[in-house]
């Protein structure tokens, strides 16, 4: 029986699909399993149709599977809006309430087996019960998910609401389990998980927040924006615990400038946003480049352009992150490779920004930021943001001294003798504004040199596998690519993964070494205009035949389609 099961729960506002999905994920963690829970919602502020997209497994997973094994529909309200995001097969099961009416054509077209399940009627028979808890009970039988783990989760989450609430919910789960007793399980998640290290149940946005704290961030200013707001919600109560401060600014322009000011004052600073906010921040990021002031921006990407699709994922902010600053403005662009890696990439970005005195943009996306995963506890990485500080007493201080490394000591305001001008004008080594060619060229060289010469070590990319085929990708596309490569290997097709974490500055020597012996490259990305492919073509020499698998959001890349491309022509 399969060691992985994929479940979609759909319903209108108030149906509790997210709550049911979260209970299943928490119970899986309690039972020693791994899991992933994404979500699909419309653009509404509150309520409206929604789908909880859950994958549970005995091994780590960081990608949706090709199909959903079971679709639980508490109602069909507006489900056509995201039917394309709910692929089913002929062996899939649709559990739906007969009272919800006819199955929408887009769902019926999949040809899955339909099993009527009167969720609402069963819930009415239990005082205070809700249909979503009936659904949890049914799924516990279909997946053989440990019943004790589910009850433990219910007790922890609902116990504080009172004995009656807990009793009605546990009774509803029991009723759902009883109703499913005669059904054939679709997976066996009982007693098959191996005991392992401590595991976390965390979202990508929460992980980014943890990474910021581990990196030594002490100041955050930000304006809420979907799908990055949860980073701010995590930092708001946790920054003060480490002596830090968060300010909700009036807009993105204010937030980035507050962060630059906080960093100028000596505090490692961060903000979080999405595409529209990043667009507003680009002029000030140029100021940070020119004044060599470290700052980190986490961009949780969504569908664009303009307001686009706020609640869906896409990787199409790549171009603005890399090329959006005017003038020659070298800066760091780092892409998180998974929900768990949002922690490492954000922490690394703080470290690099501080060490290199430059802005760093961290690219996440809605598929990672707002999804939750059960992951092994991330390793404690020793590095924290440390900038080169000019200490008193200072004489003839040159803030922008042209050094071999390109990094010059930064005086914190108030340091005797450390006064200097920090603005967006080109300047001499002392910071005095200058329009002279020699000064401009020297400072341009300095700002570029410090990024190009720095040793980024092995963190620049995730390198896995072997073979003469390479899958070149980044961000949330790495998960499905990794699983596709594993599946292809089981069929005798060998391929290697090159998942870029450091987008800029480019690493041509390391890329050449990673692609040594490769005769075929498959570029995978979630953009409509093949932004990543064009970036790679512009900056790297790619060997052999180069193929492209790309599309815009909101449909995620799935392992099967990548595996099919790997196997084609082999």
N, C-alpha and C positions, 0 to 999 in steps of 0.2 A: 504494500500500500504506500501511497505517496508520502514523502516526509515534509511536504509543503502543501498548504491549502490557501486558496485565495477567496475572499468573501467580500461581496459588495452589499451594503445595506442602504436602501434609498427610502426617502420619505419627505414630506413637506415639513415646514417649520412646526416644531413642537412634537414631531414624531419620535425624537430622541435617538436618531441614528448615530450621531457622534458619541453620545453617551454609551450606547450599546457597543460601538466599535472600541471605545476606550476601555470598557470593562473586559472585552475579549483580549485586548492587548495586554492589559495589566494582569489578567489571569494567566496568560501565556508566560509572562515574565515570572510570575509567582511559581509556575510549574517548571521553570528552568528552560523555557523555550526562547527562541528568537522571534522577532516579528517586526512588521512595518505597517504603519497606518497613515495613509494619505487622505485627502478630502477634496471633494469637488463641490463647489457651491456657486450660486449665481452672484451677480453684482450687488445684491441687496445688502443693506446695512445690518438688518436683523431678520431672522425668520427666512421663509422661502424654502425652495427645494434644496436638498443636499444629499450627498452620498458619502458614506464612510467606506474607505477602500482598504481592506485589511489583508495582510498576508502573514500567516503564522508558519513557523518552520522549526525543525530540529537543528538547523545550522544557520549561520548568519546570512541575512538577506538585506540588500540595500537597493532592490529594484522591484517594481511590480512584475508579476508573471505575465505570460502571454494572454491567458484567459482567466476569467473568474469561474471557480468551481461551483459557486452557489451565489445566487442573487436573492436577497431577502427584501421584498418590497412591501412596506407597510401601507403605502398608497402609491398611485402613479402620477401624482400631480407634477406636471412639467418635466417628467423624467426624460422626455425627448430632447431636452436641452443638453443633456450630457450622455445620451445613449451611446454615442460613439466612444465614450470613455469607459464603457462597461462591456467589453467584448466577452461573449459567451460562446461555447461550442456545443455540439450535439450531446456531449456527455455532461454538460452543466445542468444544474437544477435551479429552477425559479420557484421560490416559495413566496406566494402572494396571497393577500387577503381577498377572498371572493367578493367582499363588499366594495372593493376598490374599483370594480368594473372591468372592462375589457383591457387586455394587455396591449400597450401601445405597439403599433406596427414595427417601429424600429427595434424594439426588444423581441417581439415575436419572430422577426426575421432571422434571428440567430438560430432558431430551431432547437432550443434547449427544452428539456423535460419540465413540464409545469406541474407543481404539486400545490393544490389549494391548502391554505392554512389560515383558519379564522382567528387571526391574532387579536383583533378588537373584541370579538365575541368572547374569547377565552379570558381576556383581561377584565371584561365587565363582570365575569363570574367571581372575581376575587376583589373584595373591597380595597380600593386605593391602588390597584395594580395598573400597569401600563403595558401596552402591546410590545414595546421594545424589549422588555424583560422576558416576555414569552419567547421572542425571537432568540435571545441569548440562550435560553434553555434548550430550544430546538437545535441550535448550533453546537451546543456542548455535546450533544449526542452524536450529531453528524461528524464531528471532528474528534470525538473521544477526548476532549479537553477536560482535564481534571476538575471534577465538580467541586472538590474542596477548595481549589484555588479560586474558583468563581465566587464561592461563598465568602472566602476570606476578603476578596476585593470588595464585595458588596458590604460587608461588615465595616470595613475601613472607610469606604466612601459614603455610605448612607447611614451608618450608625449614629453619627452626630445629628441627623435629622429626626431622630426619634425611633422608638421601638416599632411603632405602627408602620412607618415608611419602610423600615428594614424588613418587617414581617411580610408586607404585601409584595415587595420585590422578590424576596426569596421564594415565596409561594408561587409567584408568576414564573420564575425560572424553573421551579420544580414541575409546574404544569406544562411548560413548553417541552421539558425533557420527557415527560410522560407521553405527550402527543407524538414525539418522534421515536418512540421505542421500537416501532416496527420498520423503521426506515434503515436502509443500508448506509453505513458510515462512508464518507467520502475521503477520510484520512484518519490516521491513527496517531494522535499527538500525546498519547498517554504512556508514560514511562519510557519514551524513546529518546528523550533529551539527555545528553551526556552532562555530567556535573562539570562545571568549568569555573572560571574566575568570576569575580563580582560583575554583575551586569547593571547597566543603567537603562532606564526608560526615559528618553529625552527627545526633544525636537531639535531641528537644526538651528532654529533661532535661539533656543536656550543654550545649546552647545556653543554658539558664537558668543553669547554672554559670558559663559564660563571661561572661554578662551580669552576674552578681554580682561577678565579679572586675573587670570593666571599670568597674563602678559604684563600686568602692572598698571593697567588703566586706572586713573584716578578722577577723570572728568568726562562726562558725556552730556552733550546738548543735542537735542533731536526734536523733530516734528513727526507725529504719528503718520504712518502711511502703510497701506496694505501692499505686500505681505510681510513687511519688516517690523511692524509695531511690537511684536512679542519680544524682540531683543531689548527694547526700551522697558517693557513691562518686567522683564527679568532683572535688568540692571537697576531699576528704580529702588527696589527694597534691598538689593545686595551690594551696590556700590558703597553705601554708607557703612556697611560692615567692615570694609577695608579702608575706611577713611576717605572715601570718594564722594562725589556729588554728581547728581543728574539734574539737568534743567530742561524743562519742556519749552522750547523756543516757539516763537510765533510763526515761523516758517523755516524752510530749508536754508534760505539765504542767511538768516540769523544763526541757525544752528551750526553751520560750518564755520562761520566767522567767530562764533563763541569758542568753538573747539580750537581754532588756530590761536585765539587769544589765550585760552587755557594752556595750550602747549607752549606758547611763547613764555608764559609764566613759569614753566617747569613741570607741568603735570601732563603725563601721557594721556592723550585725549582720543575719543572715538565718537562717531555718530553712525546711525543706521538709517537707511532709506531704501527707495526703489527707483526705477528709471526716471520718472518725472522729477523726483527730488535731486537725483544725481545731475540731471541736466542743469538745474538751478545752481548747483554747487561748483560747476566747472571753472568759472572765473576765479573764485576764491581758492580752488585747488592750485591754480596757476600762481596765485600769491604765495601759497605754501611752498611751491617749487622754488620760486625766485628768492624767497626769504629763508629757504632751507629750514622750514619749521615742520617737524613731524606731526602727522595726523593720520588717523585711520577712518576710512568710510566703508561700511559694510553695505553693499548693494544687493538686496534680495530681489532678484529679477522677476518680472512679470511680463505678460504679453503687451506689446506696444505696437505702434508709436502712440504718443500722447497718453491719454488716460488708458487707452487700450483695453485689456482684460485684466482688471486688478486682482482677480481671485484665481487666475490660472498661471501656469508656469511657462517660461520661455528663457532662452539663453541669449536673447538679441540685444542685450546691453553691452556686448563685447566690444563693438566698434567705439561706442562713446567712452567706455572705460579706457581703451587703449589710445584712441586718437582724439578724444573730445576736448583736450586742453589746447588753447591757442599758443602759437609760437613753438619753439623747440623746448619741450617741458618734460624731460625724463622723470618717470615716476614708477612706482611698483603697482602691478596688477597681479593679484593672486586669486586662484579659483579653488574653492573647497570641493573635495571629490566625493563627499558623502555626508550624511547627517552627523556622524561622529567626527568626521574631518573638519566640520565647521568649527569645532573647538581648536584643533591644531592650527588650521589655516589662519584663524583670527589671532591666536596667540603669536604665531610666527610673524604675521603682518605687523603686530605691535612691536615685536623685537626688531624687525627690519626697519620699520619707519623710524624708530628711535635711534638705532645704530647708524643709519644712513641719512638722518635728518631730511626726510622727504615724505610726501604723502603716499599712502598705500590704499588701494581700492581692493576690497575683498568681494569677489563675486560669489554669491549664493543664488538660490532661486526658490520660488514658491514650493517646488516639489521637494526640496530639502528643508527649507525654513519652517514651513507649517506642517510638515509631516513628523510623525513620531516613530522612533525605532527602539527596539531592545538591542543593545549593543554591549559588547564586553567593555568594561571600564577602561577608558582611554588611559594610556600610560602617562605618568607625570613627566613632563618635559622640563628640563632645568632652566632653559633660557627665559629671561624676562627682558622687557625693554630697558636698555641702558644707553643713554646718549653721552657723548663726549662733552663734558661740562668744563668751562673755563673757570678756574678757581682764583680767588683773590690771594695776594695782591696782583693786579694787572697793570702793565705799563705798555703803552703803544699797542693796545689791543686791536687785533685785526680779526673781526668776526668771520670774514669770508676769505681768510688767508688761503692762497693756492697751495695746497699740500699734495704730497705724492698720492695719498689715498683718496683725495677729494673731499675728505671730512675735516672740518675745522672746529675747534672748541666753541661751544655756544655758551655765552654768559647769561645767567639767569638775571632778570631785572633786579636791581638793588646791589649787584656785585660791584664793589668799589673798582673803578677803572674800566668797567665792562660795558659802558654806555655805547650804543651804536644805533644807527637808523635801520629799521626793518620794515621795508615796504615793497611794493611791486616794481619799483624802478630798477633798472640795471645799475650796478654799483661797482665801486672799487673794492679792494680787499678790506678796507675799513668800514664799508657800508655807505660811503658817500655816493650819492647819485651821479652817474656818469653816462654820457652818450658816446664815449670813445670806443672805436672798434677794438682796440687792444683789450680794454676792460671787458667788453661784451664777450669777445671770443674766449678770454681766459675763464670767465665765470661759466659760460656754456660748457667748455671743456671740463671744468671742475665738477659741475653737476652731473654730467654724463659719466665721467670717469669713476666716480664713487659707486655708481650702480653697476657699471660694466666690470669693474675689478673685484667686486665683492665675491667671496666664495659662498655660494648658496648650498653647497653640499649635495646630498642625495635627495633633499626635499623638493627639488625643482619639478619632479614628476613621479608618478607611481609607475614602476616598471615591473611587469610580470610576464611569465610565460616565455616561450621560445617558438621558433619557426620562421619561415620566410615571408609570412603575412603579418602585418602590423595593423592594429586598430588604434588610430590616433584620435583622441577625444578629450573632453574636459568636463568638469562639473558633474551634474546629475546624470549625464549620459555614461559616466564611467561604470556605474553599477550594472546596468543591463549589458554593457560591453563585456565586463568581467564574466558575467554568467554565460553569455553567448560563447565566449572563448572556452570556458569549461565544458560546455555542451559539445562544441565542435571537437575538442580534444578527445572526448569519449567516442567520437565517430572517426577518429584518425586524422582529423584536420588540425594541424598545429598552427597556432597564431600567438602573437605576443601583444601585450597591452602597453601603450604609452599614453598615460593619462596626465596631461599637463596640469601642474599646480601653479608654477611660476609662469605666467603669461608674458609679462615684461618685467625686467629686461630679458631679451631672448638669449638662449643658450645654444648657439650653433654647434659648438664642439660636443657638448653632451648629447644633443639630439643626433648628431652624426654617429656617435658611438652606440646610442640606443637603437638606431636603425641599421646597424651594420649587418649585412647578410640578407636584408629585406628586399624582396623583388616586387612586392605588392602592398599598397597602403590603402586602408579603408578609413576615411574620415567620417566620424559620426557626430552630429550636432543637432540641436533643436533651435534652428533659426531658418527663416524662410529664404534669406538671401545668401546662405552659405558663408556667413561672416568668418567663422573659424577656418574654413577651408581657404578662403582668400587671405586671411592673416598668415596661415602656414605657408602658402605659396609665395607670399611677399617676403617672408623672412627666413625661410628654411629651404634647403635643397632636399626634396623628398625623392627617394629612389624608386625606380621601377614604375609600374602602373599605379596611378592614383585614382581611386574611386570615391564617390561621395554618397553618403546616406544622410539626408537632412530633411527636416520639415519644421514648420512653425509649431508653437503650442496651440491648443492645450494638450494634444494627444502625446503621451510620453513615449519615449523609445522603449521597445520591449525586446527581451533577449532573443526571441524567436526570429524576428526580422533581421537582426544583426547576424545571427547564426546562419540564416539562409543566404545572406550575402557572402559570408565567409566560405560557405560550401559551394557556392555557384562557381562553376568552371574548374573545380579542383578534381 
